[in-house]
Amino acid sequence: MTSSRTSPRRPGGSPACTCHPSTPGRTRPSGPGCGTSGCAPGRTPPATCTDAPRGATPDAPVLLLGSHLDTVVDAGRYDGVVGVLMAVEVVARLVQDHGALPFALEVIAFSDEEGTRFGKALLGSSAVAGVWDEAWWDLQDAHGTTLRSAFESFGLDPGRIAEAAVAPASLVGYLEAHIEQGPYLEQADQALGVVTSIASARRFTVEAVGEARHAGGTPYERRHDALLAAAEAALAVERICRTEQHIGTVGTMTVEPGAVNVVPGLATFAVDLRGEFDDGRDRVWDAVADAFREIGERRGVDVTPTEVHRAPAVFCAPRLMDAVRAGIVATGESAPLELFSRAGHDAMSLGLVTDVAMLFLRNPDGISHHPDEFVSAADVALGLDALATAVERLADEHLLADGADA
């Protein structure tokens, strides 16, 4: 593989950053700039900043490797960023070990996968997939700052967001390495796993509107306690999802007026619902919504859900899964575990425009979004070997296909 350091370009045609022009595959997030000519403030589209070794020909298609750089508040050090660093290392290894590949490699580091600040997940990868919604510019953080304002204060131009989009026809696919964020690889005593699909998800904000009254003077039969209705609704989410083998979480709840001597008149909570398939997820939500209605009617509280997010299940491409599986087998694991990802990933956005696949790394105790999140250096080393082998296998297949078409 050759590695051109002169004006590498993204598949969509916009300039890529050469933050470390002497080192193949290095990448940094776009933003105020790193001081090089390719990464000045406002010049690079916001979704990613890349350094792309070229393929055998100038018009070679592109295989994307990467993950995201952001995480949640008070989280660990491996969610997302380990996949970016592994992509950088794999590209560096392949540059050293090979001549020109039949496709270019591009390391891609996404911003705002989690949606922690503005409440909308997958912002960076949505821009790359070309599905940016102009309404998102009006999203506000907890301090009232809009996404547009934050964007501009960071030295970026909202009018150039479309430049982040890739040209789907130019892509070979997208490979992402990520910690599992669950216990299943550890339970199977395997370091690496093949992802089959990414969970179907829906999220709701739910308002339980009752009546705030004096805690001492209001008998139970006259109470319309919004907090108790919300608490019972939260338990219904758990009960129904456990029975139906889906994943439902009530992760936030606020209560008003919030006084020790007042029956709560308003409770607002969030529901996160996930499943392997869209139809099963929707069936479970219907059962949850029915339970909310029953609870509200019985307690004299209006329980109203509003959907704020919906994402279909994304299924990994068999040919890319086969490459990832072959990479794991090459590390010595004869029967790699296959599992669907219960967590969302940037591959969900990229799956709208190209084939995707994911490599999971063992996460002790399955804990993530927590400071104790961890992946061992030994497992990362195996993951690097597996990911590099997966890319090599795809290169071989690409050459065979080109030979058959010749």
The 8 nearest C-alpha neighbors of each residue, nearest first, counted from 0:
[[99, 98, 1, 100, 97, 94, 54, 2],
 [0, 2, 99, 53, 98, 3, 52, 54],
 [3, 1, 52, 53, 4, 0, 23, 94],
 [2, 4, 5, 52, 53, 1, 7, 51],
 [3, 5, 20, 2, 6, 7, 17, 21],
 [4, 6, 3, 7, 17, 20, 2, 8],
 [7, 5, 8, 4, 14, 15, 17, 3],
 [8, 6, 5, 51, 15, 4, 50, 14],
 [7, 9, 14, 15, 12, 13, 6, 10],
 [8, 10, 12, 11, 13, 15, 14, 7],
 [11, 9, 165, 12, 166, 169, 8, 61],
 [12, 10, 165, 166, 9, 164, 13, 162],
 [11, 13, 9, 10, 8, 14, 162, 165],
 [12, 14, 9, 11, 8, 162, 15, 163],
 [15, 13, 8, 9, 12, 16, 6, 7],
 [16, 14, 8, 49, 7, 9, 48, 50],
 [17, 15, 37, 38, 49, 48, 18, 50],
 [16, 18, 20, 50, 19, 37, 15, 49],
 [17, 19, 16, 20, 35, 33, 26, 27],
 [18, 20, 17, 21, 22, 25, 26, 23],
 [21, 19, 17, 22, 18, 4, 23, 25],
 [22, 20, 19, 23, 4, 17, 25, 18],
 [21, 23, 20, 19, 25, 24, 91, 4],
 [24, 22, 91, 25, 21, 2, 52, 90],
 [23, 25, 87, 50, 90, 91, 51, 106],
 [26, 24, 23, 87, 50, 19, 22, 27],
 [27, 25, 49, 50, 48, 24, 18, 106],
 [26, 28, 48, 29, 18, 49, 25, 108],
 [29, 27, 48, 47, 108, 30, 26, 110],
 [28, 30, 48, 45, 47, 43, 27, 32],
 [29, 31, 32, 153, 28, 40, 45, 154],
 [30, 32, 40, 154, 153, 39, 29, 33],
 [33, 31, 39, 38, 40, 30, 34, 29],
 [32, 34, 38, 35, 18, 39, 31, 27],
 [33, 35, 32, 39, 38, 36, 18, 37],
 [36, 34, 38, 37, 33, 18, 39, 17],
 [35, 37, 38, 39, 34, 17, 16, 18],
 [38, 36, 16, 35, 17, 39, 15, 14],
 [37, 39, 32, 16, 35, 36, 33, 43],
 [38, 40, 32, 42, 37, 36, 34, 41],
 [41, 39, 31, 32, 154, 42, 155, 38],
 [40, 42, 155, 154, 156, 43, 39, 31],
 [43, 41, 40, 39, 38, 44, 155, 37],
 [42, 44, 41, 38, 45, 29, 48, 15],
 [45, 43, 163, 46, 160, 162, 159, 42],
 [46, 44, 29, 47, 43, 30, 160, 163],
 [45, 47, 123, 109, 110, 44, 126, 163],
 [46, 48, 109, 108, 29, 45, 28, 107],
 [47, 49, 29, 28, 16, 27, 15, 26],
 [50, 48, 26, 15, 16, 107, 106, 51],
 [49, 51, 24, 17, 26, 25, 16, 15],
 [50, 52, 105, 104, 7, 24, 53, 49],
 [53, 51, 2, 104, 3, 103, 1, 24],
 [54, 52, 103, 2, 1, 3, 51, 55],
 [55, 53, 103, 102, 100, 59, 56, 101],
 [54, 56, 99, 101, 100, 59, 102, 53],
 [57, 55, 59, 58, 54, 53, 101, 102],
 [58, 56, 59, 54, 55, 53, 60, 103],
 [57, 59, 56, 60, 54, 169, 55, 102],
 [60, 58, 102, 56, 54, 57, 103, 61],
 [61, 59, 169, 102, 170, 171, 103, 58],
 [62, 60, 103, 170, 102, 171, 104, 169],
 [61, 63, 171, 104, 172, 170, 173, 103],
 [64, 62, 173, 105, 104, 106, 172, 61],
 [65, 63, 106, 174, 86, 173, 175, 107],
 [66, 64, 83, 107, 175, 106, 86, 82],
 [65, 67, 83, 82, 79, 108, 175, 109],
 [68, 66, 109, 79, 108, 80, 69, 110],
 [67, 69, 80, 79, 110, 109, 108, 70],
 [70, 68, 111, 67, 110, 112, 113, 71],
 [69, 71, 113, 78, 74, 68, 72, 79],
 [72, 70, 74, 115, 368, 73, 113, 69],
 [71, 73, 74, 70, 115, 368, 369, 75],
 [74, 72, 369, 370, 71, 75, 368, 70],
 [75, 73, 369, 368, 370, 72, 71, 70],
 [74, 76, 370, 372, 369, 77, 368, 371],
 [75, 77, 78, 74, 372, 80, 370, 373],
 [76, 78, 81, 80, 75, 79, 373, 372],
 [77, 79, 80, 76, 178, 81, 70, 75],
 [80, 78, 67, 66, 82, 81, 68, 77],
 [79, 81, 68, 83, 82, 77, 78, 67],
 [82, 80, 77, 84, 83, 79, 85, 78],
 [83, 81, 176, 85, 66, 80, 177, 84],
 [82, 84, 65, 80, 66, 86, 85, 81],
 [85, 83, 87, 81, 86, 82, 88, 80],
 [84, 86, 82, 88, 87, 83, 81, 89],
 [85, 87, 89, 83, 84, 88, 65, 64],
 [86, 88, 84, 24, 90, 85, 89, 25],
 [87, 89, 91, 85, 86, 90, 92, 84],
 [90, 88, 92, 86, 91, 87, 387, 85],
 [89, 91, 93, 87, 92, 88, 24, 94],
 [90, 92, 88, 94, 89, 23, 93, 24],
 [93, 91, 89, 95, 90, 94, 96, 88],
 [92, 94, 96, 90, 95, 91, 97, 89],
 [95, 93, 91, 92, 0, 96, 97, 90],
 [94, 96, 92, 93, 97, 91, 98, 0],
 [97, 95, 93, 94, 92, 98, 0, 91],
 [98, 96, 0, 93, 94, 95, 99, 100],
 [0, 97, 99, 1, 100, 96, 94, 95],
 [0, 98, 100, 55, 1, 54, 97, 101],
 [99, 101, 0, 102, 54, 55, 394, 98],
 [100, 102, 55, 54, 394, 398, 99, 59],
 [103, 101, 54, 60, 59, 100, 61, 104],
 [102, 104, 54, 53, 61, 52, 60, 59],
 [105, 103, 62, 61, 52, 51, 63, 102],
 [104, 106, 51, 63, 64, 107, 62, 50],
 [107, 105, 64, 65, 49, 63, 86, 24],
 [106, 108, 65, 49, 47, 64, 105, 109],
 [109, 107, 67, 47, 66, 65, 83, 28],
 [110, 108, 67, 123, 47, 46, 124, 66],
 [109, 111, 123, 46, 112, 67, 68, 69],
 [112, 110, 113, 114, 122, 69, 123, 121],
 [111, 113, 121, 120, 114, 110, 122, 67],
 [112, 114, 120, 115, 111, 70, 121, 71],
 [115, 113, 120, 119, 118, 111, 116, 117],
 [114, 116, 113, 118, 71, 117, 111, 119],
 [117, 115, 140, 114, 118, 141, 119, 139],
 [116, 118, 140, 119, 139, 114, 115, 138],
 [117, 119, 114, 115, 116, 120, 140, 138],
 [120, 118, 114, 117, 122, 121, 115, 113],
 [119, 121, 114, 113, 112, 122, 118, 111],
 [122, 120, 112, 124, 123, 125, 111, 345],
 [123, 121, 125, 111, 120, 124, 112, 126],
 [124, 122, 46, 110, 109, 126, 125, 121],
 [123, 125, 127, 126, 121, 122, 348, 345],
 [126, 124, 128, 122, 130, 127, 123, 348],
 [125, 127, 131, 129, 124, 123, 128, 164],
 [128, 126, 164, 124, 163, 129, 125, 165],
 [129, 127, 125, 126, 164, 130, 349, 124],
 [128, 130, 164, 126, 127, 131, 125, 161],
 [131, 129, 125, 128, 126, 132, 127, 164],
 [130, 132, 126, 125, 129, 133, 122, 161],
 [133, 131, 134, 135, 130, 136, 125, 126],
 [132, 134, 135, 136, 131, 137, 130, 157],
 [135, 133, 132, 136, 137, 138, 131, 146],
 [136, 134, 137, 138, 133, 132, 146, 131],
 [135, 137, 147, 146, 134, 138, 133, 145],
 [138, 136, 135, 145, 134, 146, 139, 147],
 [139, 137, 135, 145, 146, 136, 117, 140],
 [140, 138, 145, 143, 144, 117, 146, 137],
 [139, 141, 117, 143, 142, 144, 116, 145],
 [142, 140, 143, 139, 144, 116, 117, 145],
 [141, 143, 140, 144, 139, 145, 116, 117],
 [142, 144, 139, 140, 141, 145, 138, 146],
 [145, 143, 139, 140, 142, 148, 146, 149],
 [146, 144, 139, 148, 147, 138, 137, 149],
 [145, 147, 136, 149, 148, 138, 150, 137],
 [146, 148, 136, 150, 145, 149, 151, 137],
 [149, 147, 145, 151, 150, 146, 152, 144],
 [150, 148, 146, 152, 151, 147, 153, 145],
 [151, 149, 147, 153, 148, 155, 152, 146],
 [150, 152, 155, 148, 154, 153, 149, 156],
 [153, 151, 149, 154, 150, 148, 155, 147],
 [154, 152, 151, 150, 155, 31, 30, 149],
 [153, 155, 41, 40, 151, 152, 31, 30],
 [156, 154, 41, 151, 150, 153, 157, 40],
 [155, 157, 158, 41, 159, 151, 154, 150],
 [158, 156, 159, 160, 155, 147, 150, 151],
 [157, 159, 156, 160, 161, 155, 162, 44],
 [160, 158, 157, 161, 162, 156, 44, 163],
 [159, 161, 162, 157, 158, 163, 44, 126],
 [162, 160, 163, 159, 164, 129, 126, 158],
 [163, 161, 160, 164, 159, 13, 44, 11],
 [162, 164, 127, 44, 161, 160, 126, 46],
 [165, 163, 127, 129, 162, 128, 161, 11],
 [164, 166, 11, 10, 127, 167, 128, 163],
 [165, 167, 11, 168, 10, 169, 164, 170],
 [168, 166, 352, 169, 170, 165, 353, 10],
 [167, 169, 166, 170, 60, 353, 171, 352],
 [170, 168, 60, 167, 166, 10, 61, 171],
 [171, 169, 61, 172, 60, 167, 168, 62],
 [170, 172, 62, 61, 60, 169, 173, 353],
 [173, 171, 354, 62, 353, 170, 355, 63],
 [172, 174, 63, 355, 64, 62, 354, 356],
 [175, 173, 64, 356, 357, 355, 63, 172],
 [176, 174, 357, 65, 66, 64, 358, 82],
 [175, 177, 358, 82, 357, 359, 174, 66],
 [178, 176, 359, 82, 79, 360, 179, 358],
 [177, 179, 360, 359, 180, 362, 361, 78],
 [178, 180, 359, 181, 360, 362, 361, 177],
 [181, 179, 365, 367, 178, 366, 362, 182],
 [180, 182, 365, 179, 183, 366, 362, 364],
 [183, 181, 365, 185, 364, 184, 186, 362],
 [182, 184, 186, 185, 181, 187, 365, 179],
 [185, 183, 187, 189, 186, 361, 182, 188],
 [184, 186, 188, 187, 183, 182, 361, 189],
 [187, 185, 183, 184, 188, 182, 189, 364],
 [186, 188, 184, 185, 189, 183, 336, 190],
 [189, 187, 185, 186, 184, 190, 183, 361],
 [190, 188, 184, 187, 191, 185, 361, 192],
 [189, 191, 361, 378, 360, 184, 188, 192],
 [192, 190, 360, 359, 189, 361, 327, 382],
 [191, 193, 359, 336, 335, 337, 358, 194],
 [194, 192, 337, 358, 324, 336, 359, 195],
 [195, 193, 338, 357, 339, 337, 196, 358],
 [194, 196, 339, 315, 338, 314, 337, 193],
 [197, 195, 314, 339, 315, 313, 194, 340],
 [198, 196, 340, 313, 312, 339, 343, 341],
 [199, 197, 341, 275, 312, 274, 340, 273],
 [198, 200, 312, 311, 274, 273, 277, 275],
 [201, 199, 273, 310, 272, 309, 198, 311],
 [200, 202, 309, 272, 308, 271, 310, 273],
 [203, 201, 271, 308, 270, 307, 306, 272],
 [204, 202, 306, 270, 305, 307, 269, 304],
 [203, 205, 269, 305, 304, 268, 306, 270],
 [204, 206, 304, 268, 303, 267, 269, 305],
 [207, 205, 267, 303, 302, 266, 208, 304],
 [206, 208, 302, 266, 225, 301, 265, 229],
 [209, 207, 265, 301, 300, 225, 264, 206],
 [210, 208, 264, 300, 225, 223, 224, 265],
 [209, 211, 264, 223, 212, 224, 263, 208],
 [210, 212, 264, 262, 263, 261, 209, 213],
 [213, 211, 262, 261, 214, 210, 217, 263],
 [212, 214, 261, 216, 215, 217, 262, 260],
 [215, 213, 261, 260, 262, 216, 217, 212],
 [216, 214, 213, 217, 260, 218, 261, 212],
 [215, 217, 213, 214, 218, 212, 219, 261],
 [216, 218, 214, 215, 213, 221, 222, 219],
 [219, 217, 221, 220, 216, 222, 215, 214],
 [218, 220, 222, 221, 217, 223, 224, 214],
 [219, 221, 218, 222, 217, 223, 298, 299],
 [222, 220, 219, 218, 217, 223, 299, 224],
 [221, 223, 219, 224, 220, 217, 218, 210],
 [224, 222, 209, 210, 299, 300, 298, 225],
 [225, 223, 263, 226, 227, 209, 222, 262],
 [224, 226, 209, 228, 265, 264, 207, 266],
 [225, 227, 229, 228, 266, 224, 263, 230],
 [226, 228, 230, 229, 224, 225, 231, 232],
 [229, 227, 225, 231, 226, 230, 232, 224],
 [230, 228, 232, 226, 227, 231, 233, 225],
 [231, 229, 227, 233, 232, 228, 226, 234],
 [230, 232, 234, 228, 233, 229, 227, 235],
 [231, 233, 229, 235, 230, 234, 291, 228],
 [234, 232, 230, 236, 235, 231, 249, 229],
 [233, 235, 231, 237, 236, 232, 238, 230],
 [234, 236, 232, 238, 233, 237, 239, 231],
 [237, 235, 233, 234, 239, 238, 247, 240],
 [236, 238, 234, 240, 235, 239, 241, 247],
 [239, 237, 235, 241, 236, 240, 234, 242],
 [238, 240, 242, 236, 241, 237, 235, 243],
 [241, 239, 245, 243, 237, 242, 238, 244],
 [240, 242, 244, 238, 243, 239, 237, 245],
 [243, 241, 239, 240, 244, 238, 245, 237],
 [242, 244, 240, 241, 245, 239, 283, 238],
 [245, 243, 241, 242, 240, 246, 274, 239],
 [244, 246, 240, 274, 243, 273, 241, 247],
 [247, 245, 273, 240, 272, 274, 248, 244],
 [246, 248, 272, 271, 240, 236, 237, 273],
 [249, 247, 271, 270, 250, 272, 246, 237],
 [248, 250, 270, 269, 251, 233, 271, 268],
 [249, 251, 248, 269, 270, 252, 268, 271],
 [252, 250, 268, 269, 249, 253, 267, 270],
 [251, 253, 268, 267, 266, 254, 269, 250],
 [254, 252, 267, 266, 268, 251, 255, 265],
 [253, 255, 266, 257, 265, 256, 263, 267],
 [256, 254, 257, 265, 263, 264, 266, 253],
 [255, 257, 258, 263, 254, 264, 265, 261],
 [256, 258, 255, 254, 259, 263, 261, 253],
 [259, 257, 261, 260, 256, 255, 263, 262],
 [260, 258, 261, 257, 214, 262, 263, 256],
 [259, 261, 214, 258, 213, 262, 215, 212],
 [262, 260, 214, 213, 258, 212, 259, 263],
 [261, 263, 211, 212, 214, 224, 213, 264],
 [264, 262, 211, 225, 224, 265, 255, 226],
 [263, 265, 211, 210, 209, 225, 208, 255],
 [266, 264, 208, 255, 225, 207, 263, 254],
 [267, 265, 254, 207, 226, 225, 253, 206],
 [266, 268, 206, 253, 252, 205, 207, 254],
 [267, 269, 252, 205, 251, 204, 253, 266],
 [268, 270, 204, 249, 251, 203, 205, 250],
 [271, 269, 249, 203, 202, 248, 272, 204],
 [270, 272, 202, 248, 247, 201, 249, 269],
 [273, 271, 247, 201, 200, 246, 202, 270],
 [274, 272, 200, 246, 199, 198, 245, 280],
 [275, 273, 280, 199, 245, 198, 276, 246],
 [274, 276, 198, 199, 312, 277, 339, 273],
 [277, 275, 279, 274, 278, 199, 312, 280],
 [276, 278, 280, 279, 199, 311, 281, 312],
 [279, 277, 281, 280, 276, 282, 283, 274],
 [278, 280, 282, 281, 276, 277, 283, 274],
 [279, 281, 277, 274, 283, 278, 282, 276],
 [282, 280, 284, 278, 283, 279, 277, 285],
 [281, 283, 279, 285, 284, 280, 278, 286],
 [282, 284, 286, 280, 285, 281, 279, 287],
 [283, 285, 287, 281, 286, 282, 288, 280],
 [286, 284, 288, 282, 283, 287, 289, 281],
 [285, 287, 289, 283, 284, 288, 290, 282],
 [286, 288, 284, 290, 289, 285, 236, 291],
 [289, 287, 291, 285, 290, 286, 284, 292],
 [290, 288, 286, 292, 287, 291, 285, 293],
 [289, 291, 287, 293, 288, 292, 294, 286],
 [290, 292, 288, 294, 289, 293, 232, 295],
 [293, 291, 295, 289, 290, 294, 296, 288],
 [292, 294, 290, 296, 295, 291, 297, 289],
 [295, 293, 291, 297, 292, 296, 298, 290],
 [296, 294, 300, 292, 298, 301, 293, 302],
 [295, 297, 299, 293, 294, 298, 292, 300],
 [296, 298, 294, 295, 299, 293, 300, 292],
 [299, 297, 295, 300, 296, 223, 294, 228],
 [298, 300, 296, 223, 295, 297, 301, 209],
 [301, 299, 295, 209, 298, 208, 223, 302],
 [300, 302, 208, 295, 207, 303, 209, 299],
 [303, 301, 207, 295, 206, 300, 291, 208],
 [302, 304, 206, 205, 301, 207, 305, 291],
 [305, 303, 205, 204, 203, 206, 306, 302],
 [306, 304, 204, 203, 205, 307, 303, 206],
 [305, 307, 203, 202, 308, 204, 304, 201],
 [308, 306, 203, 202, 305, 204, 309, 201],
 [309, 307, 202, 201, 306, 310, 203, 200],
 [310, 308, 201, 200, 202, 311, 307, 306],
 [309, 311, 200, 199, 201, 312, 308, 347],
 [312, 310, 199, 277, 313, 200, 309, 198],
 [311, 313, 199, 198, 197, 276, 277, 314],
 [314, 312, 197, 196, 347, 311, 315, 350],
 [315, 313, 196, 195, 197, 316, 312, 355],
 [314, 316, 356, 355, 196, 195, 317, 313],
 [315, 317, 319, 354, 318, 355, 320, 356],
 [318, 316, 320, 319, 321, 315, 356, 195],
 [319, 317, 321, 320, 316, 322, 393, 315],
 [320, 318, 322, 321, 316, 317, 356, 323],
 [319, 321, 317, 323, 322, 318, 356, 324],
 [320, 322, 324, 318, 319, 323, 317, 325],
 [323, 321, 389, 319, 325, 320, 324, 392],
 [324, 322, 326, 389, 320, 325, 321, 319],
 [323, 325, 321, 327, 326, 322, 320, 328],
 [326, 324, 328, 322, 323, 327, 321, 329],
 [325, 327, 385, 388, 389, 323, 329, 324],
 [326, 328, 385, 324, 330, 329, 325, 332],
 [327, 329, 332, 325, 333, 330, 331, 326],
 [328, 330, 326, 327, 331, 325, 385, 332],
 [331, 329, 327, 328, 332, 381, 385, 326],
 [330, 332, 328, 329, 333, 327, 334, 326],
 [333, 331, 328, 334, 330, 335, 327, 329],
 [332, 334, 328, 331, 335, 327, 329, 330],
 [333, 335, 332, 336, 328, 324, 327, 337],
 [336, 334, 192, 332, 333, 337, 327, 324],
 [335, 337, 192, 193, 334, 338, 184, 189],
 [338, 336, 193, 194, 192, 195, 335, 339],
 [339, 337, 194, 195, 193, 340, 336, 192],
 [338, 340, 196, 195, 194, 197, 341, 198],
 [341, 339, 197, 342, 198, 196, 338, 194],
 [340, 342, 198, 339, 197, 343, 273, 274],
 [343, 341, 340, 198, 344, 197, 180, 273],
 [342, 344, 197, 198, 341, 347, 340, 345],
 [345, 343, 346, 347, 342, 112, 197, 121],
 [346, 344, 347, 348, 124, 121, 112, 349],
 [345, 347, 349, 344, 348, 350, 355, 175],
 [348, 346, 345, 350, 349, 344, 313, 197],
 [349, 347, 350, 346, 345, 125, 351, 124],
 [350, 348, 346, 351, 352, 347, 128, 353],
 [349, 351, 347, 353, 348, 352, 346, 355],
 [350, 352, 349, 348, 353, 128, 347, 354],
 [353, 351, 167, 350, 349, 128, 354, 348],
 [354, 352, 350, 172, 349, 351, 167, 355],
 [353, 355, 172, 316, 350, 173, 315, 356],
 [356, 354, 173, 315, 172, 350, 316, 174],
 [357, 355, 315, 174, 319, 320, 316, 173],
 [358, 356, 175, 194, 174, 176, 359, 193],
 [357, 359, 176, 193, 192, 175, 194, 177],
 [360, 358, 192, 179, 177, 178, 191, 176],
 [361, 359, 178, 191, 179, 190, 177, 362],
 [360, 362, 190, 184, 179, 185, 191, 178],
 [361, 363, 365, 374, 373, 179, 178, 364],
 [364, 362, 365, 185, 361, 373, 366, 374],
 [365, 363, 366, 182, 362, 185, 181, 372],
 [366, 364, 181, 182, 362, 180, 363, 367],
 [367, 365, 372, 364, 180, 181, 369, 362],
 [366, 368, 372, 369, 180, 365, 75, 74],
 [369, 367, 74, 75, 71, 372, 370, 366],
 [368, 370, 74, 367, 75, 371, 372, 73],
 [369, 371, 75, 74, 372, 73, 368, 76],
 [372, 370, 369, 373, 75, 366, 367, 74],
 [371, 373, 367, 75, 366, 370, 369, 368],
 [374, 372, 362, 371, 363, 77, 375, 75],
 [373, 375, 362, 361, 376, 378, 363, 178],
 [376, 374, 378, 377, 379, 373, 361, 362],
 [375, 377, 379, 378, 380, 374, 381, 373],
 [378, 376, 380, 375, 379, 381, 374, 382],
 [379, 377, 381, 375, 380, 376, 190, 382],
 [378, 380, 382, 376, 381, 377, 383, 375],
 [381, 379, 377, 383, 378, 382, 376, 384],
 [382, 380, 378, 384, 379, 383, 385, 330],
 [381, 383, 379, 385, 380, 384, 386, 378],
 [384, 382, 380, 386, 381, 385, 387, 379],
 [385, 383, 381, 387, 382, 386, 388, 380],
 [386, 384, 326, 327, 382, 388, 383, 387],
 [385, 387, 389, 383, 388, 384, 382, 326],
 [386, 388, 390, 384, 389, 385, 89, 383],
 [387, 389, 326, 391, 385, 386, 390, 392],
 [388, 390, 322, 326, 386, 323, 392, 387],
 [391, 389, 393, 387, 388, 392, 394, 386],
 [392, 390, 388, 394, 393, 389, 395, 387],
 [393, 391, 395, 389, 394, 390, 322, 388],
 [392, 394, 396, 390, 391, 395, 397, 389],
 [393, 395, 391, 397, 392, 396, 101, 390],
 [396, 394, 392, 398, 397, 393, 399, 391],
 [397, 395, 393, 399, 394, 398, 400, 392],
 [396, 398, 394, 400, 395, 399, 393, 401],
 [397, 399, 401, 395, 400, 396, 402, 394],
 [400, 398, 402, 396, 401, 397, 403, 395],
 [401, 399, 397, 403, 402, 398, 396, 404],
 [400, 402, 398, 404, 399, 403, 397, 405],
 [403, 401, 399, 405, 400, 404, 398, 397],
 [402, 404, 400, 401, 405, 399, 398, 397],
 [403, 405, 401, 402, 400, 399, 398, 397],
 [404, 402, 403, 401, 400, 399, 398, 397]]
